[in-house]
Amino acid sequence: MLSSPLITVLAAFVATMAALHFASIVLVWWRLRRPPRAPRGPLPEISVLRPVCGLDPHDAETLGSSFDLSYPHYELIFCIASPEDPAVPLVERLIAEHPERRAQLLVGDSAVSGNPKLNNLIKGWDAARGEYVLMTDSNVLLPPDYLQQMIAAWRPDTGLVSSPAVGLRGDGFWGALECGFLNGYQARWQLASDEVGNGFAQGKNLLWQRDFLANAGGPAILGRDLAEDVGATKLVRGAGLRVRLAQKPFPQPIGQRSFAQVWSRQLRWARVRRAGFVMLFTTEILTGAAAPVLASAALVALGALPWAVLPLGLAGWFGLEWALARAAGWPSGMRDLIAWMLRDALIPALWVGGWSGRGFVWRGTAMSEAPPQPQLGKRKGMG
């Protein structure tokens, strides 16, 4: 029968993707239910750098969480590029309300790379005094044991500890879609990859041993790639070390989103992944439910499977993700289930979009592959 080889290939593909989906969920479920790790040895001094740009609805909560950490030895350095930034009064107020913390705000931009976040952070890096330096985005909500969780992941062969964010409190359907991309898709695959020894960085949280990054050229060296997390992963692996992830991801309040905002953010990340790890990105179109559903539909059309397999397969696919979300405390209502289905339908379109452009606009800054690298030492507005 002419279609027999095709049926064999399609059936093998569906079985493989289902097995990978199941394995990733089991790996992450097992990871999240393990007892938390404890830091090894004496706790080092950590400098926490938080880049801030603009004022978001949850900034008072997320930036305020910086002051409630239970770690005994840390300093806080907030970095803002412009003195006219509307977040300046908020950060100044938070610092004034917590005189018990070693905290400061540094304002000014330093053109050390084509990456505006790194340009904002470099003054904080120069001022940091900790043995370890942790760069964490302003929209991450830090739990009290945040620093203990990050340092507990450090091992002798570690060059960097990172962590993805998980979206919580998404308002409306598009907020639920944003949470779906962050949680059951990106965080799940990143945590599962770390479980099998293939950890990679996520720019939301980057914990460095200061001497290692300083000897490599400082934060500016991360600007050689389109995003600092890609540059960080390449730098660490190139040194023969490993990127490790904190055992559990950290929350990010999402709030209101529009479809255009979700699409723009996901397209930006797709182009970052394509530029940084092109061979891995080539296979990304196969992730999610769209590819195995289409293959299953082809098997139904060829008479190899009954039509009932399609709804049953979808129920099993998203039922597994629902079970993980429930166990992890991630959003998992009916609206979220529908959002996950739309997310997986969008993955092929985002994959095409990842190939169709070579850059994006991030917070008003146009970024492209191989961005111009200003000469180190030419800085402005240090303060």
Protein Blocks (a to p, Z undefined) as FASTA:
>chain_A
ZZlmmmmmmmmmmmmmmmmmmmmmmmmmmmmmpccdddehjddddddddddedjdfklmm
mmmmmmmccbfbdcdddddfbfklmklmmmmmmmmmmmmbccdddeddddfbfbfklmmm
mmmmmmpcbfbdcdddfkbccdfklmmmmmmmpcfkbcbdcdddddehiehjklmmmmmm
mmmmmmmmmmmmmmnopaccdfkbccddfklmmmnnpjmlmmmpmbfklmmmmmmmmnop
acdddfbdcdddfbjadfklmmmmmmmmmmmmmmmmmmlmmmmmmgcjklmmmmmmmmmm
nopacfklmmmmmmmmmmmmmmmmmmnopacbfklmmmmmmmmmmmmmmmmmmmmpcbdc
eehiacdehiacddehiaghiZZ
